[in-house]
């Protein structure tokens, strides 16, 4: 089996299990998704979803968040990881959205990463989910799963991203992001992966080598 055949089988099996995968962060518009993804760095989606309802009620628009102080924002996000830095980044991001983008979340990687606190992974998530662009956000789950299965042989998230986007059809990349992430979150876990429940064991480099 060559690598392209492996990709095709992995994607078809994950698609059969979850034809229309969805992310687990709660949001109503591009601004809310951007805020939620920024808060989710090194933090669980469950925790972020507990924080954002009150945050979005207080600051429903970039203009409202830009007008708040860092301490105001911090009161709402104190329970997430790195709350001080994230509160400062949220205010800075909102201010730049207002000053440079008329309060509208941009749709390009370069423009998104020009916002304070917005890195490549966050920008890729927004581009894929909101604009359905072929961008692959590589988090710890996707990095682990892609390397374990043998879809990539990469040492960095960027290498993983570039390899995945080279081999996955562009129209499937936004869905493939969710397939790989959810597979890593619930089946191919960091410790004690649930190989007995996995539909990919016959394709998985990690499983085959551990026999």
KAWOKA-V139668 format. One record per residue. N is the residue number from 1. RES is the residue in one small letter. OMEGA is omega in whole degrees, -180 to 180 (* if undefined). BURIAL is 1 if it has 9 or more other C-alpha atoms within 8 Angstrom, else 0. Layout:
N;RES;OMEGA;BURIAL
N;RES;OMEGA;BURIAL
This chain:
1;x;177;0
2;x;-173;0
3;x;180;0
4;x;177;0
5;x;178;0
6;x;178;1
7;x;-177;1
8;x;-180;0
9;x;180;0
10;x;-177;1
11;x;-179;1
12;x;180;0
13;x;178;1
14;x;178;1
15;x;180;1
16;x;179;0
17;x;-174;0
18;x;-173;0
19;x;-177;0
20;x;-175;0
21;x;179;0
22;x;172;0
23;x;-174;0
24;x;175;0
25;x;-180;1
26;x;180;0
27;x;180;0
28;x;-177;0
29;x;-177;0
30;x;179;1
31;x;180;1
32;x;177;1
33;x;180;1
34;x;179;1
35;x;-177;1
36;x;-180;1
37;x;176;1
38;x;-180;1
39;x;-174;1
40;x;180;1
41;x;-179;0
42;x;179;0
43;x;-178;1
44;x;175;0
45;x;180;1
46;x;179;0
47;x;180;1
48;x;-180;1
49;x;175;1
50;x;-174;0
51;x;-167;1
52;x;-180;1
53;x;180;0
54;x;179;0
55;x;-179;1
56;x;176;1
57;x;-180;0
58;x;-175;0
59;x;-174;1
60;x;-177;1
61;x;174;1
62;x;-179;1
63;x;180;1
64;x;-180;1
65;x;179;1
66;x;-178;1
67;x;-179;0
68;x;173;1
69;x;176;0
70;x;179;1
71;x;177;0
72;x;-179;0
73;x;-178;1
74;x;180;1
75;x;-177;0
76;x;-172;1
77;x;-173;1
78;x;-175;1
79;x;176;0
80;x;178;1
81;x;178;1
82;x;-173;0
83;x;-178;1
84;x;180;0
85;x;-178;0
86;x;178;1
87;x;179;1
88;x;180;1
89;x;179;1
90;x;179;1
91;x;180;1
92;x;178;1
93;x;-179;1
94;x;179;1
95;x;-179;1
96;x;175;1
97;x;-179;1
98;x;-173;1
99;x;-173;0
100;x;-173;0
101;x;176;1
102;x;178;0
103;x;-179;1
104;x;178;0
105;x;-178;1
106;x;-174;0
107;x;176;1
108;x;-180;0
109;x;-178;1
110;x;-179;0
111;x;180;1
112;x;-179;1
113;x;173;1
114;x;180;0
115;x;178;1
116;x;176;1
117;x;-179;1
118;x;177;1
119;x;-176;0
120;x;-178;1
121;x;179;1
122;x;180;1
123;x;179;1
124;x;178;1
125;x;-178;1
126;x;-180;1
127;x;-178;1
128;x;-173;1
129;x;-176;1
130;x;-173;0
131;x;178;0
132;x;179;0
133;x;-178;1
134;x;180;1
135;x;-176;1
136;x;177;1
137;x;-176;1
138;x;174;1
139;x;-177;1
140;x;-180;0
141;x;-178;1
142;x;178;1
143;x;-179;1
144;x;-176;1
145;x;-177;1
146;x;179;1
147;x;180;1
148;x;-178;1
149;x;-176;1
150;x;174;1
151;x;177;1
152;x;170;1
153;x;-166;0
154;x;179;0
155;x;-178;0
156;x;175;0
157;x;-180;1
158;x;176;0
159;x;178;1
160;x;180;1
161;x;-176;1
162;x;179;0
163;x;180;1
164;x;-178;1
165;x;177;1
166;x;-173;0
167;x;-179;0
168;x;177;1
169;x;-173;0
170;x;-177;0
171;x;180;0
172;x;-173;1
173;x;179;1
174;x;177;1
175;x;-179;1
176;x;175;1
177;x;-179;1
178;x;-180;1
179;x;-177;1
180;x;-179;1
181;x;-178;1
182;x;176;1
183;x;179;1
184;x;-178;1
185;x;-171;1
186;x;-178;0
187;x;-178;1
188;x;-175;1
189;x;-176;1
190;x;178;0
191;x;178;0
192;x;178;0
193;x;-175;0
194;x;-175;1
195;x;-180;1
196;x;-180;0
197;x;-171;0
198;x;179;1
199;x;-173;0
200;x;-171;1
201;x;-179;1
202;x;180;0
203;x;-167;1
204;x;179;1
205;x;-179;1
206;x;-178;1
207;x;-179;1
208;x;-179;1
209;x;-178;0
210;x;-180;0
211;x;*;0
